[in-house]
């Protein structure tokens, strides 16, 4: 038995120069000045005269809109815009997780704060997870105090998502970044936070 036929959607290709099918097009100059409606042949001649390409930018318009520009540069800018839009949307939902222990050393604690500040500075969410082991389960109040200390120490770049409370053997603290204009540096320099 043959597999069912699948139709694959292709990315819409941009028509340039002699591949523009419309008999008449609305032409925009490389400076953005409209040149008006002309035949496709005349528009191609105008583009060749400027040593540039005729690119169809709005194929569904009546008549289609074409622009005289450098096609290589146009493709590069479109790819860059697409990459930036993907990058922007991916960065907003990033979550970083940091592990803590009840008997954490002061130096290790400072390093965790430094990393967390860098992540929050970039607009990422940070989740601190403290797992209680063995006899540490008896002293859950000490773990809650440590998490409150973390929340207070990072209050200049982030705010707690919810109240700190023990869940089973672990305690979780979720920090959301403050708005960009309210964030300040405390544990890192400005360049360090960007590279963290």
N, C-alpha and C positions, 0 to 999 in steps of 0.2 A: 504494500500500500504506500502511495506517495505521500510525503508530508504536505500539510496544507500550504498554500502559497502565502508568503508573507510580503507585504509591501513595505519597503524601507523608505522612510522619508529622507530625502536629501536636503542638505543645507541649501538655502536659496543662493545661487551663484550670482555674482554681480556681473552684468554685461558691460563690456567696454568696447570702444572703437567700432570696428566693423561687425561686431556681434550684436549690436543694438538693432532690434528688428522693427521698431516703430518707424513709419514713414516720416512723421513729424515729431519733434521733441522741443521742450522748453529748456533753454540753455542758460546756465549760470556761469559767469566768468570765474577765474581762479581767485579774484579778490572778493567774490560774493555779489558782484553787480549783475543783475539780470540782463541777458542779451535778447530775450524774447523767444518767440516760437520760430523755428526754422526747420528745414528738412534735415534728415540725419546726415546726408552727404555734406551739406554746408557746415553743420556742427563739427563733423570730423575734420573738415578742412581747417576750420577755425582753431581746433585743438592742435592739429599738426603744425599750423603756423606759429603757435606758441611753444612748440616742442613738448607738449603735454598730452595726456590721454583724455578722451571723452568717457566719463563714467556715469552709468545710469544709477542715480541715487534714490529715485522714487518711481519704480516701474509701474505701480498701480494708478498713478495719477493720469488725468486726461488733459493734455498729452503727457507722456512720461517726462520726468524731470531729469536732466543730465547736467553734470558739472564738469568743467574743464579743470583737471588737476593732475598731479603726479600719482599714478595708480599704486606704485610701490609704497610711497609714503602713506597713502590712504589705507592700504591693507595693514601696514604696521600700526597705525593709530587705532584702527578698529580692533586689532588683536590685543593691543595694550588696554583699551577700554574694557574689553571682555574679561581680560585677566584681572584687572583692578576690581571689577564688579564681583567676580568670584572670590577674590581675596577679601574684600570687604565683608561680604556676607558670611564667609567662613570664620573670620576673626571675631565676630560678635558672639558666636555661640560656643567658643572654645572654653573648655573646662580643664583646669589644672588641679591635680590632687597632690597634697603633701601629707606625709605620715608623721605623726608625733608620738612620743612615749612619755609616760608620766614622769620618769626620772631623767628628762632631757638635760644635757649640759648647757650652761649659759651661752657658750660659744656656738653650739649647734642651734640653739634657739634663735640667736641673732642671724645665723645663715638662713634659716627657714623664713624669718621675717623679711630678709633681704630679697629672697627669691619671690616670696608672695607679693611684696611691694612692686617688684618688676613686672609680674604677671598682671596685677591689678592696674598698674600704670598703663599697660597696653590695652586695657579694656577687657581682659579675660576674667572669668569667674574662677575663684579659688575655693577648693573644698579641703578643709583640714580634717583628718581622720585620726582619732586617738583610740587605739585598741588596748583594752585593759587585760593584763595577763596575770594568771595565778592570784596571789594575794592582793594585787592591785584592785581587784573587783570589790574589796571591802571598803576601799577609799574612793568611791566614785565622786565624792564632793571635791576632792583634790583635783581630779581630772576636769571637773566643771570649772573650777577656779582657774586652771591653766588655760582652758579655752576662752574664758572671759578675759583673761590677760592678753591673749592673742588678739581677740576682737578689739580690745581697747588700744593695743599697740599699733594696730593697722587701721584705726578709725580715720586717719588722714587720707587714705586712698580707697577704702572700701567700707561697706556697711553689711551687717549680718542680715541674712535672708530670713531667719526665724530664730526663736529662742533656743538657747543651748540646753539640751537635755540628754540623758543617757538613753541609748537604744540598745538593749541587750548588753553585750560586752564592749561596745564601742560608743564613742561620743563624736558626733559630726558637727562641724561648723562650716556653713557655706557663706562666703563673702562675695558680694556683688560690687563691681567698681562704682565709685562715685562719678558724677558727671565730670568731664575732662577739666573744666574750669575750677572745680573744687578740690582736685587732687593736689597734694604737695609731696615733696621728697623728704624723707626722714633718714632712711637707712642706706639709700643709694644716691649716687650723683645722677644728673639728668641723662648723661650718655650711657651710664651703666644700666639704667632702667630700660632704655631703648634696646640694648643688646641682650638683656636677660631673657 
